[in-house]
Amino acid sequence: MAQQELDHLSGQTTTGHEWDGLKELNTPLPKWWLYVFYVCIVWAIGYWFVYPSWPLVSDYTKGFFGPSMRSAAIADYEGGNAARLANASGLADAPLDKIKSTPAFLEFAMANGKAAFGDNCAPCHGSGATGGPGFPNLQDDDWMWGGKLEDIYQTIRFGIRSGNDKMRDMTMPNFGKDGILTKEQVADVATYVMSLSDTAVKGTDSGKQLFADNCASCHGEDAKGNIEMGAPNLTDKIWLYGSGVAAVEVQVNQPKHGVMPAWEGRLDPITIKSLAVYIHSLGGGK
């Protein structure tokens, strides 16, 4: 048991603890510090009753004053949204071409579209809209469903393979996995497809025939794609899921099919129009 004793030098008692000859003084806290500590305890208890504080099973204690930062934030958002809609008066009903040709509308749509793009589209397409593997570059001229203003607007509204009744939809068969083509035929047609944009790759007549029999109905006899079907141009050097014979072979064997959500219902009509105008202005819109 620890033995307390009086320290003659300081005039205070020790706690009775000793480490290698060093003894601990039982020095009390300053009274001012204790008073502040007690005041904080009283303040905390009062805070529990006055402000929202304790979580419950399905709710929380509201407090006597009932303040809510969430409610205040929602009110600020709704106020800002109302002001934004007031500034965009007339834009909701304006045709897209009129928005592009009306300076006041265009200025608002560009600012609003840029902000909306950063919040909703940049996570997939990148902050600069240059895309990445599986996510199209929105600054080039390669558009699977068309790069006109109306085309972009339609894609944003209803999405791609989103489940919406009016979505953009195109499904490429699993030529290899489903046994439509053999492994050797998949490699042959992939080599031919790659040769259309890379002169260093030599395609074969058999690969060309396989393409005509299985791929031309969507991508066209010239392999330049079909906007109506969402079939990409295979003669340029733009590849969504990677270039090279191996990457094309993987896609022919078991294609990847990206999904873009339908933004109608998630974003208001003004924001969707603003996004279409902003994306069209990035340089790739036709």
N, C-alpha and C positions, 0 to 999 in steps of 0.2 A: 504493500500500500504506500502511495506517495506521502512523504512527510513534508509538511509545510514548515518553513522557518523564516525568521526575519533576516532580511538582507540589511546589514548595518550601514553599508555605503549609501544605499538609496532610501533606506527607511521603509521599504515595502516588503511585504511577504512574498515568498516564492510559491510557485504552483506545486512544488514537490517533484517536478520533472528534472532530470539531469542527464546530459549527454557529454560524455568525455570530460567531466568536470565543469561543464557549462550548465548553469542553473537558470531556469526561466522565471522571470519576475511576473507576478500577478498584477500587471498594470491595468487599471480600469480605463475604459474608454472615456474621452472627454464628455462632460455632461451635455454640451451643445450638440455633439454628434448624436448622442442618445435621444435628445429631444427631437432632432430632425428625423431620426429613424422612426420614432413613435408617431410623429405627425404624418409621415409617409404611410404608415400602416392605417391610420385613421382616414387619410385621403383615399387609399385604395379601397377601403370598405365603402366609403361614400360613393366612389366611382362605380362600384358594382351596382348600386341602386339607381344612380342618376343616368348612366349611359349604357348602351348595349354592351353586354360583356360575356354572359354565361351561355354556352351552347346547350341546347336541349336536344331531345331525340329527333324532332322534326322541325324545330324552330330555334329561337334564341331569345334571351331576355331583352326587351326593348328599352328598358330604363324609363325613368320619370320624364325625361326630356324627349326621348324617342328620336334622336338624330340618326341619320343613316348616310354614310358616304356613298354607298351604292345608289341610293335614291337621288342624291345630289348629282352624281356622275351621270345617271340616266337623264335627269332633267337637263343637264348641260348638253348632253348629246342630242336630245330631242330639240332643244332650242337651236343648236347649231345646224341640225338637219333642216329645221323649218326655215332658218335664214338662208341655207344653201338652196332649198327649193324655191324660195322667193326670188333669189338672184337668177335662178334658171327658169323663171316664168316663161312659158311658151315653148321651151325646148322639148318637153315631153311629147308634145303633139307635132313638133316640126319634123319633116322628112330629113333623112340623113344628109342628102345633098344640100339642103338648105342650111343645116348646121355647119357644114363645111364652107359654105359661101357667105355666111353671115358673120362678120368679125366678132360681134359680141357673143354669139352662141359658140363660135369656134374657140375663143379665148377661155370661156368657162369650161367647155367640154375637154379641152386639152389639160387644164389644171385638174379638173375633177377626175379625168381618166387616168392621168399619171398617178394620182394618189390612190385610186382604186386598184390600179395595176400593182403597185407596190404592196398593197394589203392582201390582194387575192390571187394574183397571177405570178408574181415574182418567185414564190417558193418553188414553182415548177419550171417556169421559163427563164428565170434569172432576172436580176434587177435591171440588166440591160436588154432584156428580151432576146438574148442570143441563144437561149435554149441549152440543151445538153443531151446526153444519150437517152433516147426515149421521149424527149420533150422538144418540139420543133422550134427552130430559130424563127422568130417573127420579124426579123429584119431582112431576110432574103426574099427572093421572088418565087420560092417553091411552096405552093399551097395545095394541099391535097383536096380541099373542097372549095377552092377559089379564094383569091385575095382581094376581090372587090369589096367595097364598103358594105354592101348588102350581104355578101357572103360571110364576112367576118362577124357582122351583127347576128346573123342566123346561127353561126357556130357558138358564139358566146351565149346566146339565149338558151339554146336547147342542148348544147354539149355534144360530146362524142362518146358513143356507147354508154350513155349516162342513165339509161332506163326511161328517159323521157320519150313520149310518143312521137315527137318530132326531131329526135336526135339525129346526128350524123352517124351513119352506121355502115361499116364495111368489114367483112370478116374474110380473111384469107384462109384457104383450106390448109390443113396440116398434111402437106403432100407426102412427107416421109413417115410421120408417126401413124397416119391412118392407112398407109400402104398404097397410096395412089401412085407414088413413084418409089422405085427401089433406091437403096443407098447410093448406088453408082449413078443412077439417073439424077438424083438430087444434086450430087457433086457436079455432074455434067451441065445441068441447067444453071446452077449457081456460077460456074465458070463462064458460061456464055453471057449471063446477065452482067457479070463484072467486066467482061471484055467490052461492053457497050460504052463504058465511061473510062476505061483504063486500057490504053493500047498495049501496055506491057503484058496484059493477060490475053491469051489466045483461046478463043472459043472454038467449038467444034460444030460441024454440021448437025450432028445428033443433038447437041445442046440447043441449037437453033430450032430444030424441029420440035423438041420437047417444049420449048418456050411457046411456039406457035400453037401447039396442041393444048397446053395447059394454062398459059399465062396471058396470051394475047387478048383473050376475051375481056379481060379487065384492064390490063396495062396498055393495050393497043398493039397492033402489028409492028409499029415502029418503036414500041416500049416507052413512049413519051407520056404515058399515064392517061387517066380519065378523071377529070374533076368531078363529074356527076357521080361517079362511083367511089370517089376518095382513093383511087389507085394512083400511087406516086409515079413520077417520071423516073425511069431507071437508066436514062442515058446521061444524066448529069452526075456531078460528083457530090451530091447532097444525100447523105444517108442518115436515117433516123436512128437506126440501131447498130451503126458501125459499118465501115466499109471493109473490103477485102473478101476474097472468095470464102474464107472460113465463116465470116459473119453473115454473108448472104446465104450460105449453106444452112446455117442454123435457122435463119428466118424462113427458108423454104421448107425445112424439115418440120418445124413447129413454130409458127409465127407468133410474135408478141403483138398484143393488141392493147394499145394505150386507152386510157379512159380520161375524159375531161368532164367535169360536172356541168350540169345545166344551171346557169346563173339566174335564169328567170325564177322569181320567187325568193331568191337569196339576196339579190340586189334590186334596187328600185329601177324603173324603166330609164330614168335620166342617167343613172350611173352606167347602165348597160350600153346606152347610146354613146356616152362619153368614152367608155372603153373601146368601143368599135372605132370611133373617130381617132382616138389616141393611137391605137395599134396600127390602124391604116396609115397614119402619118409617120410611122417609124422608118419607112423607106421601102418595105417589102410589099406594101399594099399595091394592088394593081388598079 
